[in-house]
Amino acid sequence: MLDRQLQEKIIQAALLEPKSVQQQFLKLMEESGEAAQAYLASINASGNGYKHLDINATKEELVDSLLVILAILVKLDC
């Protein structure tokens, strides 16, 4: 779980996000695609080797996706 201080920082950042919920859903799609690309490159999937990404890049993109999801949840008052 997130510690309370980090959770508050994430909530405050989400509240300051100017994107609408609809725009954030599009951003989530973008981040999900980047996570997929990073993972495919990290396992040297056909056609992705030139990207030279590793599992750490995948983790970073998944965290980006998670932050967008959290921002959406905050905007939807969950």
MIDOSE-1310 file (N, C-alpha, C; in nm, 2 decimals, decimal comma, always signed):
residues 78
mldr	+0,08/-0,12/+0,00/+0,00/+0,00/+0,00/+0,09/+0,13/+0,00; +0,03/+0,23/-0,04/+0,10/+0,36/-0,04/+0,09/+0,42/+0,10; +0,21/+0,48/+0,14/+0,20/+0,55/+0,27/+0,12/+0,67/+0,25; +0,07/+0,72/+0,37/-0,03/+0,83/+0,37/+0,02/+0,96/+0,30
qlqe	+0,15/+0,99/+0,32/+0,21/+1,11/+0,27/+0,21/+1,10/+0,11; +0,26/+0,99/+0,06/+0,26/+0,97/-0,08/+0,12/+0,97/-0,14; +0,03/+0,91/-0,07/-0,11/+0,91/-0,12/-0,17/+1,05/-0,13; -0,14/+1,14/-0,03/-0,18/+1,28/-0,03/-0,12/+1,35/-0,15
kiiq	+0,01/+1,33/-0,17/+0,08/+1,40/-0,29/+0,01/+1,36/-0,42; -0,02/+1,23/-0,43/-0,08/+1,19/-0,56/-0,22/+1,25/-0,57; -0,30/+1,25/-0,47/-0,43/+1,31/-0,47/-0,42/+1,46/-0,51; -0,33/+1,53/-0,45/-0,31/+1,67/-0,48/-0,27/+1,70/-0,62
aall	-0,18/+1,62/-0,67/-0,14/+1,63/-0,81/-0,26/+1,60/-0,90; -0,34/+1,50/-0,87/-0,46/+1,46/-0,95/-0,56/+1,57/-0,95; -0,58/+1,64/-0,84/-0,67/+1,75/-0,83/-0,63/+1,87/-0,92; -0,50/+1,88/-0,93/-0,45/+2,00/-1,01/-0,44/+1,96/-1,16
epks	-0,46/+1,84/-1,20/-0,46/+1,80/-1,34/-0,56/+1,87/-1,42; -0,52/+1,94/-1,52/-0,62/+2,02/-1,60/-0,70/+1,93/-1,70; -0,65/+1,81/-1,73/-0,72/+1,73/-1,83/-0,86/+1,69/-1,78; -0,95/+1,68/-1,87/-1,09/+1,62/-1,83/-1,07/+1,47/-1,81
vqqq	-1,18/+1,41/-1,76/-1,18/+1,27/-1,74/-1,16/+1,20/-1,88; -1,23/+1,25/-1,98/-1,23/+1,19/-2,11/-1,08/+1,20/-2,17; -1,02/+1,31/-2,15/-0,88/+1,33/-2,19/-0,79/+1,24/-2,12; -0,82/+1,22/-1,99/-0,73/+1,13/-1,91/-0,75/+0,98/-1,95
flkl	-0,87/+0,94/-2,00/-0,89/+0,81/-2,05/-0,80/+0,79/-2,18; -0,79/+0,89/-2,26/-0,71/+0,89/-2,38/-0,56/+0,88/-2,34; -0,52/+0,95/-2,24/-0,39/+0,95/-2,18/-0,36/+0,81/-2,13; -0,45/+0,74/-2,07/-0,44/+0,61/-2,02/-0,41/+0,51/-2,13
mees	-0,48/+0,53/-2,24/-0,46/+0,44/-2,36/-0,32/+0,46/-2,41; -0,27/+0,58/-2,41/-0,14/+0,61/-2,46/-0,04/+0,54/-2,37; -0,05/+0,56/-2,24/+0,04/+0,50/-2,14/+0,04/+0,35/-2,15; -0,08/+0,29/-2,17/-0,09/+0,15/-2,18/-0,01/+0,10/-2,30
geaa	-0,03/+0,17/-2,41/+0,05/+0,13/-2,53/+0,20/+0,14/-2,51; +0,24/+0,24/-2,44/+0,38/+0,26/-2,41/+0,43/+0,14/-2,32; +0,35/+0,10/-2,22/+0,39/-0,01/-2,14/+0,40/-0,14/-2,22; +0,31/-0,16/-2,31/+0,31/-0,28/-2,40/+0,43/-0,28/-2,49
qayl	+0,46/-0,16/-2,54/+0,58/-0,15/-2,63/+0,71/-0,18/-2,55; +0,72/-0,12/-2,43/+0,84/-0,14/-2,35/+0,85/-0,29/-2,31; +0,74/-0,35/-2,28/+0,75/-0,50/-2,24/+0,79/-0,58/-2,36; +0,73/-0,55/-2,48/+0,77/-0,63/-2,60/+0,91/-0,61/-2,63
asin	+0,96/-0,49/-2,62/+1,11/-0,47/-2,64/+1,19/-0,54/-2,54; +1,15/-0,54/-2,42/+1,23/-0,60/-2,31/+1,24/-0,75/-2,33; +1,14/-0,82/-2,40/+1,15/-0,96/-2,42/+1,20/-0,99/-2,56; +1,25/-0,89/-2,63/+1,30/-0,90/-2,77/+1,20/-0,96/-2,86
asgn	+1,07/-0,92/-2,85/+0,97/-0,96/-2,94/+1,00/-0,91/-3,08; +0,96/-0,99/-3,18/+0,99/-0,96/-3,32/+0,94/-0,82/-3,35; +1,03/-0,74/-3,41/+1,00/-0,61/-3,46/+1,02/-0,50/-3,35; +1,06/-0,54/-3,23/+1,07/-0,44/-3,12/+1,22/-0,43/-3,06
gykh	+1,31/-0,51/-3,11/+1,44/-0,51/-3,06/+1,52/-0,38/-3,07; +1,49/-0,30/-3,17/+1,56/-0,18/-3,20/+1,53/-0,07/-3,09; +1,43/-0,09/-3,01/+1,39/+0,01/-2,91/+1,48/+0,00/-2,79; +1,55/-0,11/-2,77/+1,65/-0,12/-2,66/+1,59/-0,08/-2,52
ldin	+1,47/-0,13/-2,49/+1,41/-0,11/-2,36/+1,42/-0,23/-2,28; +1,42/-0,21/-2,15/+1,43/-0,33/-2,06/+1,31/-0,33/-1,96; +1,31/-0,43/-1,87/+1,20/-0,44/-1,78/+1,18/-0,32/-1,69; +1,28/-0,25/-1,67/+1,27/-0,12/-1,59/+1,19/-0,02/-1,66
atke	+1,20/-0,01/-1,79/+1,12/+0,08/-1,87/+0,98/+0,04/-1,87; +0,95/-0,09/-1,87/+0,82/-0,15/-1,86/+0,76/-0,10/-1,72; +0,83/-0,12/-1,62/+0,78/-0,08/-1,48/+0,75/+0,07/-1,48; +0,84/+0,15/-1,54/+0,81/+0,30/-1,54/+0,68/+0,33/-1,61
elvd	+0,66/+0,27/-1,72/+0,54/+0,29/-1,80/+0,41/+0,24/-1,72; +0,43/+0,13/-1,65/+0,31/+0,08/-1,57/+0,28/+0,18/-1,46; +0,39/+0,23/-1,40/+0,36/+0,33/-1,29/+0,29/+0,46/-1,35; +0,34/+0,50/-1,47/+0,27/+0,61/-1,54/+0,12/+0,58/-1,56
sllv	+0,09/+0,46/-1,60/-0,05/+0,41/-1,62/-0,12/+0,42/-1,49; -0,06/+0,37/-1,38/-0,12/+0,37/-1,25/-0,16/+0,51/-1,20; -0,06/+0,60/-1,23/-0,09/+0,74/-1,18/-0,20/+0,80/-1,26; -0,22/+0,77/-1,39/-0,33/+0,82/-1,46/-0,46/+0,76/-1,41
ilai	-0,46/+0,63/-1,38/-0,58/+0,57/-1,32/-0,62/+0,63/-1,19; -0,52/+0,65/-1,11/-0,55/+0,72/-0,98/-0,60/+0,86/-1,00; -0,55/+0,93/-1,09/-0,60/+1,07/-1,12/-0,75/+1,06/-1,17; -0,78/+0,96/-1,25/-0,92/+0,94/-1,29/-1,01/+0,91/-1,17
lvkl	-0,96/+0,82/-1,09/-1,04/+0,79/-0,97/-1,07/+0,91/-0,88; -0,97/+0,99/-0,86/-0,98/+1,11/-0,78/-1,08/+1,20/-0,85; -1,07/+1,22/-0,98/-1,17/+1,31/-1,05/-1,31/+1,26/-1,04; -1,32/+1,13/-1,04/-1,46/+1,07/-1,03/-1,50/+1,05/-0,88
dc	-1,42/+1,11/-0,79/-1,46/+1,11/-0,65/-1,48/+0,97/-0,59; -1,38/+0,88/-0,62/-1,39/+0,74/-0,57/-1,30/+0,73/-0,45
